[in-house]
Amino acid sequence: MSIAAVITADIVNSTLLSVKEQRKLLLKIETILTSHKFEFYRGDSFQVIVKNPEQALTLALQVRMAARVIGARYDVRISIGIGSIQSRAKKISLSTGEAFTLSGRAFDSLSKSDSRLSIQLADDNPGLRVICYFIDYIFQELTPKQAEVLSMLLAGKTQAEVARKLKRSQSTINKHARSAGWHELVKLEAEYKEMIKALI
């Protein structure tokens, strides 16, 4: 039995996407998740097994950024369940364990609220709830341009590399990053990783 993270997610406002936009977004999500086991279902929903739970929040942020790049009304609703996985089947939908149960229940709760992110462990953790609240707050005002910059920074690119890629000045990239709460996101990621290290 191993401890892992299970992400359960769906694309918010997916029916408003054009066929081209949907194809582009799904391809981007697949690229982000490429080193993890994942499975799409119902067209706009998916589950992911993340062997190292410390990576789960970064993946969630990257996926949400990918949707926001397309337009301000798009997002991805994500629940992260962290716990044991008892059996792994060829299909994720047939796998079992605490992480799947936690992720699924949290996702059901998200569907009935305005929140877009939930992180659940067997024991309630107020610190993780605060991280989710703050990330949702950042996403409320996040523009597609800001999301594009942040998605590249999350992928490990420097501001200079982002500036070259987007053909913008480094000062413009820095301005987008600051106004989007990049430094706060970095701190939230670090806090999340420290909490997960201490808990598992």
N, C-alpha and C positions, 0 to 999 in steps of 0.2 A: 504494500500500500504506500503510495507516494503523495506528498503534498504538492498541489499545483493550483493554478488559477483557471477558472472557466469563465469565458466572456460570452454572454448572451446579448444579442443586439438586433436592432432593426433601424432602417433608414427612415427618418422623420420626413413626411411630405413626399415620399417616393413617387406617389401617383402624379405629382406635378412635374416630375422630370420628363424631358423628352427622351425618346429611345436612345438618341446619341449621348445625352447626358448620363442616362442610367448606365449605358455600356461603359462609358468613361469612368464613372464612379466605381462600379463593380470591379473593373480592371485595376484601378488604383488601390482599392481595398485588398484585392488578392495579392498585389505586389507588396503591400505593407505586411500582410500576414504570411508571406511565402515560406518563412522558416518555421511555421507552426502548423499544427493540424487544425484545419477548419472545414466547415461545411455550410453551404448556403441552403436555405429552405424557404418556401413561399416567395421566392424571387427577391425580397428585400430584407430578409432576416438571416442571421447567421450565428453560429457558435464556434468558439475557438478554445483549444486547450493550450495553455501557456505553461510549459514545464517549470519555468522559473517565475514564481509569482511577482518578483520584483520588477519584471518587465511589463506586467499587465497594464499598469496605468499609462506608460509611454505609448503602448499600442492603442489604447483607448483614445488618447489625445490625438494621435496621428490619424486614426480613422475618422474622428469627429472633424478634424481640420480638413480632411479630404472632401467631406460633404460641404463644409462651409465655403470652400474655395469656389464651388459651383454657384452658390448664391446665399444670401443672408437668411433665407427661410429654410435652408436645409441643415440638418444635423443628424447625429446618430444617437439613439437611445441605447445606453450600455449599462449592464450590470456585471460586476466582477464578483465571482464567488471563490473564496480561497479555502481550501480544505483537502481532505483525502479523496483520492480517486481509486475506487476498489477494482473496477474492471474496465478495460479499454477495448471496445469492439471496433470492427473495421469502420462502422458508421458511428460518428459522434453521438447521434441521437439514441443509440443503443447502449452507450457507456453509462456507468453508474458511479455514485459516490457522493460524498458530502459537498464537494465543490459544485457539482451539477445541481444539487438540491438548493444550495444557497443562492447560486446564480439565477436559477429559474424562479424561485420565490421573490427574489429582489426585483427581477424583471417584471413580474406580474404587478408588483407594487408601483414600479415606475410608470407602468402603463396607465395607472389610475391617478397620476399626479403630474405636476408641471416639471418635475425634476428630470434630468437627462442622464445622470450618472449615479451609480450606487456601488459601494464596495462592501461586501459582507463576509464576515468570519463567523464561526460558531458562537463566539462570545462577542457581544455588542462592543463596538469601539467608537466612542464619541469623536476621537481625533480623525478617524477616517471619514466620518460624516461631515466634519468641518471642511476637510479637503474637497469633498464632493460639492458642497455648497459653494465654496469659493470658485472652483472650476466652472460650475454652472453660471455663476455670476460673471466671470470673464467672458464666457461664450455668448451671453446675452447681447453684448455690444460689439462682438467681433465681426469685422467686415471681411469680405472675401479676399481683399488685398492683404490684410493683416494675417489672415489664415494661411495664405500662400507663403508668406515669409516665415511664419511660425512652423509650418509643416516642414520646411527645409531645415530650419534650425533644429527641430526635433529629430530629423534624420541625421544630424551630426555635422551639417555644413556650417562654416563660419559665416559671419555677416559679409565678409569680403567675397566669399564664394557665391552667396545668395545674390549680392549686388551684380556680380558678373553674369550669373545665370539669367537674372531678370532684366539686365541692362538698365540698372538704376544706380544712382550714387550710393556709396556706403552710408552717407548721412541720412538718406531717405529710408534705407533699410533699417537703420538704427532707430529712426523716428517711429516707423511702423511697429518695430519690436517693443519699444518702450510703451507706446500708447496701447498696445494689445496686452500688456501685462506679462511679457516674456520673462522678466527677472522673477516675478512672483510665481509663474508656472514652474520655473527651474527649482525654486525653493520648495514648492509643493511636491514636486517629483522626489526631491531629496528626502523630505519628511516622510513621504509614503514608503520609500525604500528602507529607511531606518526603522519605521514601525513594523514593516513586514519582517525584516531581519530579526527583530526582537520577539516577534510573535510566533514564528514558525521554527 
